[in-house]
Amino acid sequence: MPLLFSYGTLQHADVQLATFGRTLRGHSDELAGFEQALVRIDDTQLVASSGTTHHLNVAFNGRHDSRVSGTVFEITDAELAAADRYEERAAYQRRTVTLASGKQAWVYVHAGSARL
C-alpha cells in the first residue's frame, strides 16, 4: 500500500472524511532538506471552500538542519487517486520523496515550485 506524507490539510479529519470517506491513522515523520512556503490560490471556489487564500507548500533547500514536520499515512491506491483529485484543484502535483525515517512516500507540491 502506498505511503502519503502530508504537511497540510490532508492531516485534518474533516478533509480526510470528505476526500477518503474515513479518517486516516498515521504517524509523525519529517521531510529533511525542505522548508515550508506559501502558495497563493487563485481559484475562487477553492478559496471559498478552504477559507484561505494561501496553502502550504514545501520547497527543497538541501540543508540538513531544515525539516518539515507532518504525518505519514498508509492508504489504498483508490485513496491515492482521491488525494490526486483533491490536490489538483490547488495545482499540486504528487512527487516521491524519502522521509527522515528512511521511508519512501508520496508528497504533494505546488506545480509552480522548483523541482524536488
LINBEL-V236712 format. One record per pair of residues at least 6 apart in sequence whose ideal C-beta (glycine too) atoms are under 8 Angstrom apart, sorted by the first residue. I is the first residue (numbers start at 0). J is the second residue. D is the distance in Angstrom with one decimal. If there is no record, write none. Layout:
I_J_D ; I_J_D
//
This chain:
0_73_5.0 ; 0_74_6.5 ; 0_75_6.1 ; 0_76_7.7 ; 1_73_7.5 ; 1_74_5.9 ; 1_75_7.8 ; 1_76_6.6 ; 1_79_5.1 ; 1_104_7.8 ; 1_105_6.1 ; 2_71_5.5 ; 2_72_7.0 ; 2_73_5.9 ; 2_74_7.7 ; 2_102_5.9 ; 2_103_6.9 ; 2_104_3.9 ; 2_105_6.8 ; 3_9_7.2 ; 3_71_7.0 ; 3_72_4.9 ; 3_73_8.0 ; 3_74_5.3 ; 3_78_8.0 ; 3_79_6.7 ; 3_82_6.3 ; 3_104_6.2 ; 3_105_5.1 ; 3_106_7.6 ; 4_28_6.4 ; 4_30_6.4 ; 4_69_5.5 ; 4_70_7.4 ; 4_71_4.9 ; 4_72_7.9 ; 4_96_6.8 ; 4_98_6.1 ; 4_104_4.2 ; 4_105_6.9 ; 4_106_4.6 ; 5_25_7.8 ; 5_69_5.3 ; 5_70_5.5 ; 5_71_7.8 ; 5_72_6.8 ; 5_106_7.8 ; 5_107_7.9 ; 6_30_6.9 ; 6_35_7.0 ; 6_55_6.1 ; 6_57_6.2 ; 6_67_5.1 ; 6_68_7.0 ; 6_69_3.7 ; 6_106_7.6 ; 7_54_6.5 ; 7_55_4.2 ; 7_69_7.8 ; 8_14_4.9 ; 8_49_7.2 ; 8_54_7.3 ; 8_55_7.9 ; 9_15_6.7 ; 9_18_7.1 ; 9_72_7.7 ; 9_82_6.6 ; 9_85_7.4 ; 9_107_8.0 ; 10_25_7.9 ; 10_69_6.8 ; 10_70_5.1 ; 12_22_4.9 ; 14_85_7.6 ; 15_21_6.9 ; 15_22_5.0 ; 15_23_5.2 ; 16_22_6.3 ; 18_78_7.9 ; 18_81_5.4 ; 18_82_6.5 ; 18_85_4.8 ; 19_74_7.3 ; 19_78_5.0 ; 19_81_5.8 ; 19_82_7.8 ; 23_72_4.4 ; 23_74_6.7 ; 24_72_7.3 ; 25_70_4.2 ; 25_71_5.5 ; 25_72_3.9 ; 25_73_7.5 ; 26_70_6.8 ; 26_71_6.2 ; 27_68_6.8 ; 27_69_7.5 ; 27_70_6.1 ; 27_71_7.8 ; 28_68_8.0 ; 28_69_6.6 ; 28_70_7.1 ; 28_71_4.5 ; 28_98_4.6 ; 28_99_6.1 ; 28_100_5.1 ; 28_102_7.0 ; 28_104_7.7 ; 29_66_4.3 ; 29_67_6.5 ; 29_68_5.4 ; 29_69_7.2 ; 29_98_6.6 ; 29_99_4.0 ; 29_100_7.9 ; 30_57_6.2 ; 30_66_6.5 ; 30_67_4.4 ; 30_69_6.7 ; 30_96_6.1 ; 30_98_6.2 ; 30_99_7.1 ; 30_106_6.7 ; 31_63_6.9 ; 31_65_7.4 ; 31_66_5.3 ; 31_98_7.6 ; 31_99_4.8 ; 32_59_6.1 ; 32_60_6.5 ; 32_61_5.2 ; 32_62_6.3 ; 32_63_6.9 ; 32_65_6.2 ; 32_66_7.9 ; 33_57_4.5 ; 33_58_6.5 ; 33_59_5.6 ; 33_60_6.6 ; 33_65_6.4 ; 33_66_7.1 ; 33_67_4.8 ; 34_57_7.1 ; 34_58_5.7 ; 34_60_5.2 ; 34_62_7.9 ; 34_65_5.1 ; 34_67_6.7 ; 35_55_5.8 ; 35_56_7.2 ; 35_57_6.2 ; 35_58_7.8 ; 35_67_5.6 ; 36_55_7.6 ; 36_56_4.7 ; 36_57_6.8 ; 36_58_4.7 ; 36_112_7.7 ; 37_53_4.4 ; 37_54_7.2 ; 37_55_6.6 ; 37_56_6.6 ; 38_53_6.4 ; 38_54_5.4 ; 38_55_7.7 ; 38_56_4.5 ; 38_89_7.5 ; 38_90_7.9 ; 38_109_4.4 ; 38_111_7.2 ; 38_112_7.7 ; 39_52_6.4 ; 39_53_5.6 ; 40_46_5.5 ; 40_49_7.3 ; 40_51_7.3 ; 40_52_5.9 ; 40_53_6.4 ; 40_54_5.7 ; 40_89_5.8 ; 42_88_6.6 ; 42_89_7.1 ; 45_88_5.4 ; 45_89_5.9 ; 46_52_5.5 ; 54_89_5.5 ; 54_91_8.0 ; 54_109_7.7 ; 56_91_8.0 ; 56_108_6.1 ; 56_109_4.6 ; 56_112_6.0 ; 57_67_5.3 ; 57_106_7.0 ; 57_108_5.8 ; 57_112_7.7 ; 58_112_6.1 ; 58_113_6.4 ; 59_113_6.5 ; 59_114_7.7 ; 59_115_5.3 ; 66_99_6.5 ; 71_98_6.4 ; 71_100_7.6 ; 71_102_6.5 ; 71_104_5.5 ; 74_82_7.2 ; 79_93_7.9 ; 79_105_6.9 ; 82_93_7.7 ; 82_107_7.5 ; 83_93_6.2 ; 86_92_7.8 ; 86_93_7.1 ; 86_107_4.5 ; 89_109_7.4 ; 90_109_6.1 ; 90_110_4.7 ; 90_111_7.0 ; 91_107_4.1 ; 91_108_6.3 ; 91_109_5.6 ; 91_110_6.7 ; 92_107_6.8 ; 92_108_6.3 ; 92_109_7.8 ; 92_110_5.0 ; 93_105_5.1 ; 93_106_7.3 ; 93_107_5.6 ; 94_105_7.1 ; 94_106_5.8 ; 94_107_7.6 ; 94_108_5.7 ; 94_115_5.1 ; 95_103_6.1 ; 95_104_7.3 ; 95_105_6.0 ; 95_106_7.7 ; 96_103_7.4 ; 96_104_6.2 ; 96_105_7.7 ; 96_106_5.0 ; 96_115_6.7 ; 97_103_5.9 ; 98_104_5.6 ; 108_115_6.6
//
